[in-house]
Amino acid sequence: MLRLNQPAPDFKLPAYQKGIKDDYRDLSLKDFKGKWIILFFYPRDFTFVCPTEIEGFAKMEKEFEKINTQILAASTDSVFSHKAWFERDLKDVGFPIVSDTAHSLTRAYEILKEDSGEAERGTFIIDPEGDLRYVVMSDDNVGRSVEETMRVVKALQTGGLCPVDWAPGEINLKKD
């Protein structure tokens, strides 16, 4: 069972990534030790809402890099499907796209739709020590907010208490 502030489930799975040798490599969370990680799952390649989110993360990838954060996307499609879709429609995406054809990752993160074999739309933020710090899931018809994901990473990075609608640069709450 997933628990906040506990180790995030690790994995070793193939991923497509534009610009690396042969466009494929095996990845694990340990490859990004010392970085914040945004691991986001989307239901399927070649769909409608998913590319809007993927492009949204791609547009902000440099901003996430500035705050020591690695973006990883994942679905239950194969690396070959990822490559075909990304080379055709998502040419500006540089972050890795993990392939979970055996459903081990989606099961570990408790977001597999057993009846269809696809992932729910889920976002997980993992801290540099490998602990799960944030989880959000949404209906397939509703895309997530990349800006909100950025805000949450920055809030977590403060290490403090962040009130409702906290924004970077604002004061954290005091415990006393």
Buried (B, 14 or more C-beta within 10 A) or exposed (E): EEEEEEEBBEBEBBBBBBEEEEBBBEBEBEBBEEBBBBBBBBBBBEBEBBBEBBBBBBEBBEEBBEEEBBBBBBBBBBBBBBBBBBEEEBEEBBBBBBBBBEBBBBEBBEBBBEEEBBBBBBBBBBBBEBBBBBBBBBEBEEBBBBEEBBBBBBBBBEEEEBEEEBEEEEEEEEEE
